[in-house]
């Protein structure tokens, strides 16, 4: 698992996260999200519940809204 948060050049906070299952090599990642509380949980949902490996920005936020626990 990898998760990081940085400030952009405009001073906004953005987060990225990625996860990989070693046995199956399934992976999920999210990039450039600003309002997701736990990006690593979102990356796991992307891995387990979508046909994608990585989502970013508005697409990631839409997926998060549509797949809340």
C-alpha positions in Angstrom: 0.0 0.0 0.0 1.1 3.5 -0.8 -0.6 6.7 0.2 0.6 10.2 0.0 -0.7 13.7 0.3 0.9 16.9 -1.1 0.2 20.5 -1.5 -0.1 21.6 -5.1 1.6 24.7 -6.5 -1.7 26.6 -5.7 -1.7 25.4 -2.1 -4.5 22.9 -2.4 -4.1 19.5 -0.8 -4.3 16.5 -3.2 -4.0 12.8 -2.3 -2.9 9.6 -4.2 -3.1 6.0 -3.1 -2.4 2.6 -4.6 -2.7 -1.0 -3.6 -1.8 -4.4 -5.1 -2.7 -7.9 -4.2 0.5 -9.9 -4.6 -1.0 -13.3 -5.3 -3.3 -12.2 -8.1 -1.5 -9.0 -9.2 -4.8 -7.1 -9.0 -4.2 -3.4 -8.4 -6.2 -0.3 -7.7 -5.1 3.3 -7.5 -6.5 6.8 -7.1 -4.8 10.1 -7.9 -5.4 13.8 -7.4 -8.4 13.6 -5.1 -9.1 16.4 -2.7 -12.2 15.4 -0.7 -11.9 11.7 -0.1 -11.4 10.9 3.6 -9.5 7.6 3.0 -8.0 7.4 -0.5 -6.5 3.9 0.2 -10.0 2.6 0.9 -11.1 4.0 -2.4 -8.1 2.4 -4.2 -9.2 -1.0 -2.8 -12.7 -0.4 -4.0 -11.4 0.4 -7.5 -9.4 -2.8 -7.4 -12.3 -5.0 -6.2 -15.4 -3.4 -7.7 -14.5 -1.8 -11.0 -12.9 -2.8 -14.3 -10.3 -0.1 -13.9 -6.9 0.0 -12.3 -6.6 3.7 -11.7 -9.0 6.6 -11.5 -8.2 10.3 -11.0 -9.7 13.6 -10.3 -13.5 14.0 -11.1 -13.8 10.4 -12.3 -12.4 9.2 -9.0 -14.8 11.4 -7.0 -17.8 10.2 -9.0 -16.8 6.6 -8.4 -16.4 7.4 -4.6 -19.9 9.0 -4.5 -21.5 6.0 -6.3 -19.7 3.4 -4.1 -20.1 4.7 -0.6 -20.3 2.1 2.2 
